[in-house]
Amino acid sequence: MMLCAFDMSCLTSLRHSDLDILRRAHFDDPENPTKFSFISKKTDDDLTIYLVPEALDLYKKYVLIPTDGYAFPKKSNQKMNKNLKEIAELVGLTREVQVMQYSGKKPVYKTARLCDVIGTHAARRTFVVHALEEGMSPEMVMSFTGHEDYDTMKPYIALTDKKRQKALLNSFKM
């Protein structure tokens, strides 16, 4: 279930807290849905998420499993993060990355292994970065994620180095 939930978040932009409250009744057709609508737990935004085929396949894997009306079996964010870190280490995601945290208002940078800092929010970032790199406008991405303004999207947009590099290389072709 853990990887299914992470994959579903990558494909839909959902936070773990929203995936955790997602009910089968939120889907437009419980047997063969094309979308679901719900109110985000964190922001109280009314969101409609359309399902790509891979997300539909994940959903269908759990339709016959008793979940007390939830779309997926529930698992705490802490347990998900612990399991993600273990899996990331097992598959070799151990390269060093720079991590920024705040101490008050001051950013503090440190180096850590990727497997030690990965968490459920990486799935949401994956959705946003992939959508932007594939050409979806920030406004369109915001309609899926519930971000209300461009400033809250800045951390995600800054992560699209692949798109920046491609644009630079394309502009200097001879």
mmCIF file of the C-alpha atoms, coordinates in Angstrom:
data_MODEL
# 
_entry.id   MODEL 
# 
loop_
_atom_site.group_PDB 
_atom_site.id 
_atom_site.type_symbol 
_atom_site.label_atom_id 
_atom_site.label_alt_id 
_atom_site.label_comp_id 
_atom_site.label_asym_id 
_atom_site.label_entity_id 
_atom_site.label_seq_id 
_atom_site.pdbx_PDB_ins_code 
_atom_site.Cartn_x 
_atom_site.Cartn_y 
_atom_site.Cartn_z 
_atom_site.occupancy 
_atom_site.B_iso_or_equiv 
_atom_site.pdbx_formal_charge 
_atom_site.auth_seq_id 
_atom_site.auth_comp_id 
_atom_site.auth_asym_id 
_atom_site.auth_atom_id 
_atom_site.pdbx_PDB_model_num 
ATOM 1   C CA . MET A 1 1   ? 0.000   0.000  0.000   1.00 0.00 ? 1   MET A CA 1 
ATOM 2   C CA . MET A 1 2   ? 2.795   2.404  0.855   1.00 0.00 ? 2   MET A CA 1 
ATOM 3   C CA . LEU A 1 3   ? 4.208   2.654  -2.658  1.00 0.00 ? 3   LEU A CA 1 
ATOM 4   C CA . CYS A 1 4   ? 0.707   2.805  -4.114  1.00 0.00 ? 4   CYS A CA 1 
ATOM 5   C CA . ALA A 1 5   ? -0.086  5.853  -1.984  1.00 0.00 ? 5   ALA A CA 1 
ATOM 6   C CA . PHE A 1 6   ? 3.193   7.517  -2.935  1.00 0.00 ? 6   PHE A CA 1 
ATOM 7   C CA . ASP A 1 7   ? 2.603   6.768  -6.627  1.00 0.00 ? 7   ASP A CA 1 
ATOM 8   C CA . MET A 1 8   ? -0.965  8.068  -6.411  1.00 0.00 ? 8   MET A CA 1 
ATOM 9   C CA . SER A 1 9   ? 0.329   11.314 -4.914  1.00 0.00 ? 9   SER A CA 1 
ATOM 10  C CA . CYS A 1 10  ? 2.891   11.624 -7.732  1.00 0.00 ? 10  CYS A CA 1 
ATOM 11  C CA . LEU A 1 11  ? 0.105   11.209 -10.295 1.00 0.00 ? 11  LEU A CA 1 
ATOM 12  C CA . THR A 1 12  ? -2.495  13.472 -8.667  1.00 0.00 ? 12  THR A CA 1 
ATOM 13  C CA . SER A 1 13  ? -0.571  16.119 -6.657  1.00 0.00 ? 13  SER A CA 1 
ATOM 14  C CA . LEU A 1 14  ? -2.301  15.119 -3.416  1.00 0.00 ? 14  LEU A CA 1 
ATOM 15  C CA . ARG A 1 15  ? -0.702  15.714 -0.049  1.00 0.00 ? 15  ARG A CA 1 
ATOM 16  C CA . HIS A 1 16  ? -0.548  12.668 2.200   1.00 0.00 ? 16  HIS A CA 1 
ATOM 17  C CA . SER A 1 17  ? -3.160  14.267 4.453   1.00 0.00 ? 17  SER A CA 1 
ATOM 18  C CA . ASP A 1 18  ? -5.569  14.538 1.504   1.00 0.00 ? 18  ASP A CA 1 
ATOM 19  C CA . LEU A 1 19  ? -4.886  11.045 0.196   1.00 0.00 ? 19  LEU A CA 1 
ATOM 20  C CA . ASP A 1 20  ? -5.504  9.770  3.723   1.00 0.00 ? 20  ASP A CA 1 
ATOM 21  C CA . ILE A 1 21  ? -9.038  11.243 3.826   1.00 0.00 ? 21  ILE A CA 1 
ATOM 22  C CA . LEU A 1 22  ? -9.946  10.417 0.224   1.00 0.00 ? 22  LEU A CA 1 
ATOM 23  C CA . ARG A 1 23  ? -13.113 8.339  0.109   1.00 0.00 ? 23  ARG A CA 1 
ATOM 24  C CA . ARG A 1 24  ? -14.538 6.216  -2.682  1.00 0.00 ? 24  ARG A CA 1 
ATOM 25  C CA . ALA A 1 25  ? -17.594 8.476  -2.597  1.00 0.00 ? 25  ALA A CA 1 
ATOM 26  C CA . HIS A 1 26  ? -15.390 11.360 -3.833  1.00 0.00 ? 26  HIS A CA 1 
ATOM 27  C CA . PHE A 1 27  ? -14.963 9.616  -7.212  1.00 0.00 ? 27  PHE A CA 1 
ATOM 28  C CA . ASP A 1 28  ? -17.401 10.401 -10.018 1.00 0.00 ? 28  ASP A CA 1 
ATOM 29  C CA . ASP A 1 29  ? -17.895 6.672  -10.726 1.00 0.00 ? 29  ASP A CA 1 
ATOM 30  C CA . PRO A 1 30  ? -16.765 4.246  -8.022  1.00 0.00 ? 30  PRO A CA 1 
ATOM 31  C CA . GLU A 1 31  ? -16.193 1.436  -10.564 1.00 0.00 ? 31  GLU A CA 1 
ATOM 32  C CA . ASN A 1 32  ? -14.501 3.311  -13.421 1.00 0.00 ? 32  ASN A CA 1 
ATOM 33  C CA . PRO A 1 33  ? -13.797 6.897  -12.348 1.00 0.00 ? 33  PRO A CA 1 
ATOM 34  C CA . THR A 1 34  ? -12.367 9.688  -14.481 1.00 0.00 ? 34  THR A CA 1 
ATOM 35  C CA . LYS A 1 35  ? -12.010 12.205 -11.635 1.00 0.00 ? 35  LYS A CA 1 
ATOM 36  C CA . PHE A 1 36  ? -12.632 12.880 -7.975  1.00 0.00 ? 36  PHE A CA 1 
ATOM 37  C CA . SER A 1 37  ? -13.625 15.992 -6.070  1.00 0.00 ? 37  SER A CA 1 
ATOM 38  C CA . PHE A 1 38  ? -13.002 16.734 -2.410  1.00 0.00 ? 38  PHE A CA 1 
ATOM 39  C CA . ILE A 1 39  ? -12.153 19.479 0.065   1.00 0.00 ? 39  ILE A CA 1 
ATOM 40  C CA . SER A 1 40  ? -8.450  19.678 0.914   1.00 0.00 ? 40  SER A CA 1 
ATOM 41  C CA . LYS A 1 41  ? -7.760  19.021 4.573   1.00 0.00 ? 41  LYS A CA 1 
ATOM 42  C CA . LYS A 1 42  ? -4.983  21.623 4.854   1.00 0.00 ? 42  LYS A CA 1 
ATOM 43  C CA . THR A 1 43  ? -6.462  24.501 2.861   1.00 0.00 ? 43  THR A CA 1 
ATOM 44  C CA . ASP A 1 44  ? -10.235 23.850 2.713   1.00 0.00 ? 44  ASP A CA 1 
ATOM 45  C CA . ASP A 1 45  ? -10.013 24.266 -1.072  1.00 0.00 ? 45  ASP A CA 1 
ATOM 46  C CA . ASP A 1 46  ? -12.563 22.443 -3.218  1.00 0.00 ? 46  ASP A CA 1 
ATOM 47  C CA . LEU A 1 47  ? -10.431 20.502 -5.724  1.00 0.00 ? 47  LEU A CA 1 
ATOM 48  C CA . THR A 1 48  ? -11.240 18.299 -8.700  1.00 0.00 ? 48  THR A CA 1 
ATOM 49  C CA . ILE A 1 49  ? -8.500  15.926 -9.794  1.00 0.00 ? 49  ILE A CA 1 
ATOM 50  C CA . TYR A 1 50  ? -8.648  14.106 -13.123 1.00 0.00 ? 50  TYR A CA 1 
ATOM 51  C CA . LEU A 1 51  ? -7.177  10.637 -13.276 1.00 0.00 ? 51  LEU A CA 1 
ATOM 52  C CA . VAL A 1 52  ? -4.464  9.657  -15.708 1.00 0.00 ? 52  VAL A CA 1 
ATOM 53  C CA . PRO A 1 53  ? -4.611  5.941  -16.687 1.00 0.00 ? 53  PRO A CA 1 
ATOM 54  C CA . GLU A 1 54  ? -1.865  4.988  -14.230 1.00 0.00 ? 54  GLU A CA 1 
ATOM 55  C CA . ALA A 1 55  ? -3.772  6.588  -11.326 1.00 0.00 ? 55  ALA A CA 1 
ATOM 56  C CA . LEU A 1 56  ? -6.943  4.767  -12.380 1.00 0.00 ? 56  LEU A CA 1 
ATOM 57  C CA . ASP A 1 57  ? -5.011  1.473  -12.364 1.00 0.00 ? 57  ASP A CA 1 
ATOM 58  C CA . LEU A 1 58  ? -3.786  2.166  -8.816  1.00 0.00 ? 58  LEU A CA 1 
ATOM 59  C CA . TYR A 1 59  ? -7.296  3.011  -7.667  1.00 0.00 ? 59  TYR A CA 1 
ATOM 60  C CA . LYS A 1 60  ? -8.715  -0.194 -9.181  1.00 0.00 ? 60  LYS A CA 1 
ATOM 61  C CA . LYS A 1 61  ? -6.193  -2.327 -7.278  1.00 0.00 ? 61  LYS A CA 1 
ATOM 62  C CA . TYR A 1 62  ? -7.921  -1.307 -4.037  1.00 0.00 ? 62  TYR A CA 1 
ATOM 63  C CA . VAL A 1 63  ? -11.612 -1.258 -5.040  1.00 0.00 ? 63  VAL A CA 1 
ATOM 64  C CA . LEU A 1 64  ? -12.317 -4.746 -3.645  1.00 0.00 ? 64  LEU A CA 1 
ATOM 65  C CA . ILE A 1 65  ? -10.273 -4.306 -0.456  1.00 0.00 ? 65  ILE A CA 1 
ATOM 66  C CA . PRO A 1 66  ? -12.391 -3.319 2.561   1.00 0.00 ? 66  PRO A CA 1 
ATOM 67  C CA . THR A 1 67  ? -11.269 0.147  3.635   1.00 0.00 ? 67  THR A CA 1 
ATOM 68  C CA . ASP A 1 68  ? -14.326 1.440  5.494   1.00 0.00 ? 68  ASP A CA 1 
ATOM 69  C CA . GLY A 1 69  ? -15.200 3.684  2.538   1.00 0.00 ? 69  GLY A CA 1 
ATOM 70  C CA . TYR A 1 70  ? -11.738 5.159  2.071   1.00 0.00 ? 70  TYR A CA 1 
ATOM 71  C CA . ALA A 1 71  ? -10.113 4.955  -1.354  1.00 0.00 ? 71  ALA A CA 1 
ATOM 72  C CA . PHE A 1 72  ? -6.965  3.391  0.105   1.00 0.00 ? 72  PHE A CA 1 
ATOM 73  C CA . PRO A 1 73  ? -5.980  1.737  3.393   1.00 0.00 ? 73  PRO A CA 1 
ATOM 74  C CA . LYS A 1 74  ? -4.887  4.382  5.889   1.00 0.00 ? 74  LYS A CA 1 
ATOM 75  C CA . LYS A 1 75  ? -1.277  4.757  6.966   1.00 0.00 ? 75  LYS A CA 1 
ATOM 76  C CA . SER A 1 76  ? 0.157   7.546  9.092   1.00 0.00 ? 76  SER A CA 1 
ATOM 77  C CA . ASN A 1 77  ? 2.428   10.142 7.523   1.00 0.00 ? 77  ASN A CA 1 
ATOM 78  C CA . GLN A 1 78  ? 5.167   9.230  10.006  1.00 0.00 ? 78  GLN A CA 1 
ATOM 79  C CA . LYS A 1 79  ? 5.005   5.535  9.043   1.00 0.00 ? 79  LYS A CA 1 
ATOM 80  C CA . MET A 1 80  ? 4.955   6.435  5.334   1.00 0.00 ? 80  MET A CA 1 
ATOM 81  C CA . ASN A 1 81  ? 8.036   8.653  5.744   1.00 0.00 ? 81  ASN A CA 1 
ATOM 82  C CA . LYS A 1 82  ? 9.880   5.953  7.691   1.00 0.00 ? 82  LYS A CA 1 
ATOM 83  C CA . ASN A 1 83  ? 9.083   3.360  5.004   1.00 0.00 ? 83  ASN A CA 1 
ATOM 84  C CA . LEU A 1 84  ? 10.066  5.740  2.186   1.00 0.00 ? 84  LEU A CA 1 
ATOM 85  C CA . LYS A 1 85  ? 13.444  6.360  3.788   1.00 0.00 ? 85  LYS A CA 1 
ATOM 86  C CA . GLU A 1 86  ? 14.047  2.601  4.118   1.00 0.00 ? 86  GLU A CA 1 
ATOM 87  C CA . ILE A 1 87  ? 13.045  1.916  0.503   1.00 0.00 ? 87  ILE A CA 1 
ATOM 88  C CA . ALA A 1 88  ? 15.122  4.835  -0.783  1.00 0.00 ? 88  ALA A CA 1 
ATOM 89  C CA . GLU A 1 89  ? 18.184  3.443  0.980   1.00 0.00 ? 89  GLU A CA 1 
ATOM 90  C CA . LEU A 1 90  ? 17.523  -0.069 -0.342  1.00 0.00 ? 90  LEU A CA 1 
ATOM 91  C CA . VAL A 1 91  ? 17.346  1.170  -3.945  1.00 0.00 ? 91  VAL A CA 1 
ATOM 92  C CA . GLY A 1 92  ? 20.513  3.229  -3.553  1.00 0.00 ? 92  GLY A CA 1 
ATOM 93  C CA . LEU A 1 93  ? 19.224  6.793  -3.270  1.00 0.00 ? 93  LEU A CA 1 
ATOM 94  C CA . THR A 1 94  ? 22.138  7.671  -1.028  1.00 0.00 ? 94  THR A CA 1 
ATOM 95  C CA . ARG A 1 95  ? 23.750  10.569 -2.873  1.00 0.00 ? 95  ARG A CA 1 
ATOM 96  C CA . GLU A 1 96  ? 24.435  13.700 -0.866  1.00 0.00 ? 96  GLU A CA 1 
ATOM 97  C CA . VAL A 1 97  ? 21.958  16.559 -1.258  1.00 0.00 ? 97  VAL A CA 1 
ATOM 98  C CA . GLN A 1 98  ? 21.832  20.044 0.190   1.00 0.00 ? 98  GLN A CA 1 
ATOM 99  C CA . VAL A 1 99  ? 18.903  20.628 2.527   1.00 0.00 ? 99  VAL A CA 1 
ATOM 100 C CA . MET A 1 100 ? 17.681  24.022 3.680   1.00 0.00 ? 100 MET A CA 1 
ATOM 101 C CA . GLN A 1 101 ? 15.795  24.470 6.937   1.00 0.00 ? 101 GLN A CA 1 
ATOM 102 C CA . TYR A 1 102 ? 14.844  27.604 8.782   1.00 0.00 ? 102 TYR A CA 1 
ATOM 103 C CA . SER A 1 103 ? 16.118  28.601 12.190  1.00 0.00 ? 103 SER A CA 1 
ATOM 104 C CA . GLY A 1 104 ? 13.672  31.368 12.942  1.00 0.00 ? 104 GLY A CA 1 
ATOM 105 C CA . LYS A 1 105 ? 13.714  33.422 9.748   1.00 0.00 ? 105 LYS A CA 1 
ATOM 106 C CA . LYS A 1 106 ? 17.275  32.495 8.829   1.00 0.00 ? 106 LYS A CA 1 
ATOM 107 C CA . PRO A 1 107 ? 17.863  29.670 6.323   1.00 0.00 ? 107 PRO A CA 1 
ATOM 108 C CA . VAL A 1 108 ? 20.348  27.033 7.485   1.00 0.00 ? 108 VAL A CA 1 
ATOM 109 C CA . TYR A 1 109 ? 21.932  24.693 4.934   1.00 0.00 ? 109 TYR A CA 1 
ATOM 110 C CA . LYS A 1 110 ? 23.199  21.204 5.635   1.00 0.00 ? 110 LYS A CA 1 
ATOM 111 C CA . THR A 1 111 ? 24.225  18.145 3.639   1.00 0.00 ? 111 THR A CA 1 
ATOM 112 C CA . ALA A 1 112 ? 22.436  14.821 4.033   1.00 0.00 ? 112 ALA A CA 1 
ATOM 113 C CA . ARG A 1 113 ? 21.864  11.601 2.157   1.00 0.00 ? 113 ARG A CA 1 
ATOM 114 C CA . LEU A 1 114 ? 18.761  11.733 -0.053  1.00 0.00 ? 114 LEU A CA 1 
ATOM 115 C CA . CYS A 1 115 ? 17.357  8.593  1.580   1.00 0.00 ? 115 CYS A CA 1 
ATOM 116 C CA . ASP A 1 116 ? 17.557  10.308 4.976   1.00 0.00 ? 116 ASP A CA 1 
ATOM 117 C CA . VAL A 1 117 ? 15.519  13.351 3.946   1.00 0.00 ? 117 VAL A CA 1 
ATOM 118 C CA . ILE A 1 118 ? 12.959  11.968 1.482   1.00 0.00 ? 118 ILE A CA 1 
ATOM 119 C CA . GLY A 1 119 ? 9.340   12.088 2.620   1.00 0.00 ? 119 GLY A CA 1 
ATOM 120 C CA . THR A 1 120 ? 5.776   11.972 1.363   1.00 0.00 ? 120 THR A CA 1 
ATOM 121 C CA . HIS A 1 121 ? 5.955   15.569 0.141   1.00 0.00 ? 121 HIS A CA 1 
ATOM 122 C CA . ALA A 1 122 ? 8.409   14.396 -2.537  1.00 0.00 ? 122 ALA A CA 1 
ATOM 123 C CA . ALA A 1 123 ? 5.417   12.901 -4.359  1.00 0.00 ? 123 ALA A CA 1 
ATOM 124 C CA . ARG A 1 124 ? 3.657   16.270 -4.559  1.00 0.00 ? 124 ARG A CA 1 
ATOM 125 C CA . ARG A 1 125 ? 6.875   17.919 -5.732  1.00 0.00 ? 125 ARG A CA 1 
ATOM 126 C CA . THR A 1 126 ? 7.251   15.181 -8.336  1.00 0.00 ? 126 THR A CA 1 
ATOM 127 C CA . PHE A 1 127 ? 3.817   15.996 -9.750  1.00 0.00 ? 127 PHE A CA 1 
ATOM 128 C CA . VAL A 1 128 ? 4.483   19.732 -9.871  1.00 0.00 ? 128 VAL A CA 1 
ATOM 129 C CA . VAL A 1 129 ? 7.981   19.511 -11.354 1.00 0.00 ? 129 VAL A CA 1 
ATOM 130 C CA . HIS A 1 130 ? 6.960   16.912 -13.939 1.00 0.00 ? 130 HIS A CA 1 
ATOM 131 C CA . ALA A 1 131 ? 3.900   18.920 -14.988 1.00 0.00 ? 131 ALA A CA 1 
ATOM 132 C CA . LEU A 1 132 ? 5.974   22.100 -15.363 1.00 0.00 ? 132 LEU A CA 1 
ATOM 133 C CA . GLU A 1 133 ? 8.750   20.299 -17.265 1.00 0.00 ? 133 GLU A CA 1 
ATOM 134 C CA . GLU A 1 134 ? 6.173   18.850 -19.643 1.00 0.00 ? 134 GLU A CA 1 
ATOM 135 C CA . GLY A 1 135 ? 4.908   22.342 -20.439 1.00 0.00 ? 135 GLY A CA 1 
ATOM 136 C CA . MET A 1 136 ? 1.873   22.728 -18.195 1.00 0.00 ? 136 MET A CA 1 
ATOM 137 C CA . SER A 1 137 ? 1.480   26.368 -17.204 1.00 0.00 ? 137 SER A CA 1 
ATOM 138 C CA . PRO A 1 138 ? 1.992   27.290 -13.541 1.00 0.00 ? 138 PRO A CA 1 
ATOM 139 C CA . GLU A 1 139 ? -1.636  28.472 -13.446 1.00 0.00 ? 139 GLU A CA 1 
ATOM 140 C CA . MET A 1 140 ? -2.844  25.056 -14.628 1.00 0.00 ? 140 MET A CA 1 
ATOM 141 C CA . VAL A 1 141 ? -0.641  23.267 -12.089 1.00 0.00 ? 141 VAL A CA 1 
ATOM 142 C CA . MET A 1 142 ? -2.036  25.540 -9.375  1.00 0.00 ? 142 MET A CA 1 
ATOM 143 C CA . SER A 1 143 ? -5.572  24.483 -10.344 1.00 0.00 ? 143 SER A CA 1 
ATOM 144 C CA . PHE A 1 144 ? -4.641  20.894 -9.464  1.00 0.00 ? 144 PHE A CA 1 
ATOM 145 C CA . THR A 1 145 ? -2.533  21.546 -6.381  1.00 0.00 ? 145 THR A CA 1 
ATOM 146 C CA . GLY A 1 146 ? -4.651  24.261 -4.804  1.00 0.00 ? 146 GLY A CA 1 
ATOM 147 C CA . HIS A 1 147 ? -1.789  26.763 -4.599  1.00 0.00 ? 147 HIS A CA 1 
ATOM 148 C CA . GLU A 1 148 ? -3.425  30.168 -4.409  1.00 0.00 ? 148 GLU A CA 1 
ATOM 149 C CA . ASP A 1 149 ? -0.639  32.395 -5.660  1.00 0.00 ? 149 ASP A CA 1 
ATOM 150 C CA . TYR A 1 150 ? 2.528   32.323 -7.675  1.00 0.00 ? 150 TYR A CA 1 
ATOM 151 C CA . ASP A 1 151 ? 4.745   32.895 -4.613  1.00 0.00 ? 151 ASP A CA 1 
ATOM 152 C CA . THR A 1 152 ? 3.735   29.548 -3.117  1.00 0.00 ? 152 THR A CA 1 
ATOM 153 C CA . MET A 1 153 ? 4.677   27.893 -6.419  1.00 0.00 ? 153 MET A CA 1 
ATOM 154 C CA . LYS A 1 154 ? 8.188   29.449 -6.514  1.00 0.00 ? 154 LYS A CA 1 
ATOM 155 C CA . PRO A 1 155 ? 9.931   26.637 -4.600  1.00 0.00 ? 155 PRO A CA 1 
ATOM 156 C CA . TYR A 1 156 ? 8.575   24.115 -7.110  1.00 0.00 ? 156 TYR A CA 1 
ATOM 157 C CA . ILE A 1 157 ? 9.362   26.210 -10.164 1.00 0.00 ? 157 ILE A CA 1 
ATOM 158 C CA . ALA A 1 158 ? 12.944  26.655 -8.996  1.00 0.00 ? 158 ALA A CA 1 
ATOM 159 C CA . LEU A 1 159 ? 13.315  22.865 -9.085  1.00 0.00 ? 159 LEU A CA 1 
ATOM 160 C CA . THR A 1 160 ? 12.867  22.617 -12.841 1.00 0.00 ? 160 THR A CA 1 
ATOM 161 C CA . ASP A 1 161 ? 16.582  22.753 -13.656 1.00 0.00 ? 161 ASP A CA 1 
ATOM 162 C CA . LYS A 1 162 ? 16.091  20.184 -16.445 1.00 0.00 ? 162 LYS A CA 1 
ATOM 163 C CA . LYS A 1 163 ? 13.736  22.556 -18.263 1.00 0.00 ? 163 LYS A CA 1 
ATOM 164 C CA . ARG A 1 164 ? 16.084  25.504 -17.722 1.00 0.00 ? 164 ARG A CA 1 
ATOM 165 C CA . GLN A 1 165 ? 19.043  23.549 -19.107 1.00 0.00 ? 165 GLN A CA 1 
ATOM 166 C CA . LYS A 1 166 ? 17.056  22.417 -22.157 1.00 0.00 ? 166 LYS A CA 1 
ATOM 167 C CA . ALA A 1 167 ? 15.940  25.994 -22.882 1.00 0.00 ? 167 ALA A CA 1 
ATOM 168 C CA . LEU A 1 168 ? 19.503  27.250 -22.623 1.00 0.00 ? 168 LEU A CA 1 
ATOM 169 C CA . LEU A 1 169 ? 20.874  24.535 -24.905 1.00 0.00 ? 169 LEU A CA 1 
ATOM 170 C CA . ASN A 1 170 ? 18.092  25.116 -27.451 1.00 0.00 ? 170 ASN A CA 1 
ATOM 171 C CA . SER A 1 171 ? 18.725  28.875 -27.529 1.00 0.00 ? 171 SER A CA 1 
ATOM 172 C CA . PHE A 1 172 ? 22.421  28.402 -28.394 1.00 0.00 ? 172 PHE A CA 1 
ATOM 173 C CA . LYS A 1 173 ? 22.063  25.804 -31.157 1.00 0.00 ? 173 LYS A CA 1 
ATOM 174 C CA . MET A 1 174 ? 24.034  26.636 -34.254 1.00 0.00 ? 174 MET A CA 1 
# 
